[in-house]
């Protein structure tokens, strides 16, 4: 199980870092490249905060919190029962971990996170592959938590 976790997280982190490298090389000097004018652009952004630009310039805080969260996720992942119903939870934890690690690498290495997906039609904040991983993993984990029935052990009443 741990080997699957490590390889899946590494694959997604490499994908994230590769796309950020490409954004840095190709977008930093031109700032934005429209794919569909006023709908979707590739736009280079140095994000020094969290989602929606909150908590700007809190690099140390983000590094500490992300490290704690990653340790917690790994601990929980290893403690999950090994049977099939928990496979979706594992996949969600892999996505969240990969996204958190991808952005953590940027914060440590660059002092900011590279964002480049820019949906202008809905005025959405610019984001990256790591953000997509965290959001998708969190949405599906929330669905699992909120909509999976709990089998209560029922006591027989005499």
C-alpha positions as CSV (number, residue, x, y, z in Angstrom):
1,X,0.0,0.0,0.0
2,X,2.8,2.5,0.9
3,X,4.5,1.8,-2.4
4,X,1.3,2.6,-4.3
5,X,1.0,5.8,-2.3
6,X,4.5,6.9,-3.0
7,X,4.5,6.2,-6.7
8,X,1.1,7.8,-7.3
9,X,2.1,10.9,-5.3
10,X,5.4,11.1,-7.1
11,X,3.8,10.8,-10.5
12,X,1.4,13.7,-9.8
13,X,4.1,15.9,-8.2
14,X,6.3,15.4,-11.3
15,X,3.4,16.3,-13.5
16,X,2.7,19.4,-11.4
17,X,6.3,20.5,-11.3
18,X,6.7,19.9,-15.1
19,X,3.7,22.1,-15.9
20,X,5.0,24.8,-13.6
21,X,8.4,24.6,-15.1
22,X,6.9,25.1,-18.6
23,X,4.8,28.0,-17.3
24,X,7.9,29.6,-15.8
25,X,9.9,29.2,-19.0
26,X,7.2,30.1,-21.5
27,X,4.8,32.5,-19.6
28,X,6.9,34.6,-17.2
29,X,8.1,37.0,-19.9
30,X,4.8,37.3,-21.8
31,X,2.6,37.1,-18.7
32,X,-0.5,35.6,-20.5
33,X,-1.3,33.5,-23.5
34,X,-5.0,33.3,-24.6
35,X,-6.2,29.9,-25.5
36,X,-9.8,31.2,-25.9
37,X,-9.8,35.0,-25.7
38,X,-11.5,36.2,-22.5
39,X,-12.5,32.7,-21.5
40,X,-9.3,30.6,-20.8
41,X,-5.7,31.8,-20.8
42,X,-2.4,30.6,-19.6
43,X,-1.3,33.4,-17.2
44,X,1.9,33.4,-15.1
45,X,1.2,34.3,-11.5
46,X,3.5,34.2,-8.5
47,X,1.1,33.3,-5.7
48,X,2.5,34.2,-2.3
49,X,-0.7,33.3,-0.4
50,X,-3.2,30.6,-0.3
51,X,-6.4,30.0,-2.2
52,X,-8.0,33.2,-3.5
53,X,-4.8,35.1,-2.5
54,X,-5.5,35.0,1.3
55,X,-2.7,35.0,3.9
56,X,-0.2,36.7,1.5
57,X,3.5,36.3,2.4
58,X,3.0,33.7,5.1
59,X,5.5,31.3,3.6
60,X,6.8,29.8,6.9
61,X,3.2,29.3,8.2
62,X,2.3,27.4,5.0
63,X,5.4,25.3,5.1
64,X,4.8,24.2,8.7
65,X,1.0,23.6,8.2
66,X,1.5,21.7,5.0
67,X,4.2,19.5,6.5
68,X,1.9,18.7,9.5
69,X,-1.0,17.9,7.2
70,X,1.2,15.6,5.0
71,X,2.4,13.7,8.0
72,X,-1.2,13.4,9.2
73,X,-2.4,12.2,5.8
74,X,0.4,9.6,5.6
75,X,-0.4,8.3,9.1
76,X,-4.1,8.0,8.4
77,X,-3.4,6.4,5.0
78,X,-1.2,3.7,6.7
79,X,-3.9,3.1,9.4
80,X,-6.8,2.6,6.9
81,X,-8.2,-0.9,6.7
82,X,-6.8,-2.8,3.7
83,X,-10.1,-3.9,2.2
84,X,-11.8,-2.6,-0.9
85,X,-14.3,0.0,0.4
86,X,-11.4,2.2,1.5
87,X,-9.8,2.4,-1.9
88,X,-11.6,5.6,-2.8
89,X,-10.5,7.2,0.4
90,X,-6.9,6.2,-0.4
91,X,-7.2,7.8,-3.9
92,X,-8.5,11.0,-2.4
93,X,-5.6,11.1,0.1
94,X,-3.1,10.5,-2.7
95,X,-4.6,13.5,-4.7
96,X,-4.6,15.8,-1.7
97,X,-1.0,14.8,-0.7
98,X,0.3,15.2,-4.2
99,X,-1.2,18.7,-4.5
100,X,0.0,19.8,-1.1
101,X,3.5,18.5,-1.8
102,X,3.6,20.1,-5.3
103,X,2.8,23.5,-3.9
104,X,5.1,22.9,-0.9
105,X,8.0,22.3,-3.2
106,X,7.4,25.7,-4.9
107,X,7.1,27.5,-1.6
108,X,10.4,26.1,-0.3
109,X,12.3,26.4,-3.6
110,X,10.9,29.7,-5.0
111,X,9.2,31.4,-2.1
112,X,5.9,31.4,-4.0
113,X,3.6,29.0,-5.9
114,X,3.4,29.1,-9.7
115,X,-0.2,29.4,-10.9
116,X,-1.1,29.5,-14.6
117,X,-4.6,28.2,-15.4
118,X,-6.7,31.3,-15.8
119,X,-10.5,30.9,-16.4
120,X,-11.5,34.5,-17.1
121,X,-15.1,33.8,-18.1
122,X,-16.1,33.2,-14.5
123,X,-13.4,35.4,-13.0
124,X,-11.9,32.4,-11.1
125,X,-8.5,32.7,-9.3
126,X,-5.5,31.5,-11.4
127,X,-4.5,27.9,-10.3
128,X,-2.2,25.0,-11.1
129,X,-2.2,21.2,-11.4
130,X,-1.5,20.8,-7.6
131,X,-4.5,22.9,-6.8
132,X,-6.6,20.7,-9.1
133,X,-5.4,17.6,-7.2
134,X,-6.2,19.1,-3.8
135,X,-9.7,20.3,-4.9
136,X,-10.7,17.1,-6.6
137,X,-9.4,14.9,-3.7
138,X,-11.1,17.1,-1.1
139,X,-14.5,17.1,-3.0
140,X,-14.5,13.4,-3.4
141,X,-13.4,12.8,0.2
142,X,-16.1,15.1,1.4
143,X,-18.7,13.2,-0.7
144,X,-17.4,9.9,0.8
145,X,-17.6,11.2,4.3
146,X,-21.0,12.9,4.1
147,X,-22.8,10.3,1.9
148,X,-21.4,6.9,2.8
149,X,-23.7,5.2,5.3
150,X,-22.3,4.2,8.6
151,X,-23.0,0.6,9.7
152,X,-24.0,1.0,13.3
153,X,-23.6,-2.0,15.4
154,X,-27.1,-2.7,16.7
155,X,-27.6,-4.2,20.1
156,X,-30.2,-6.8,20.3
157,X,-32.9,-6.0,22.8
158,X,-34.4,-8.9,24.7
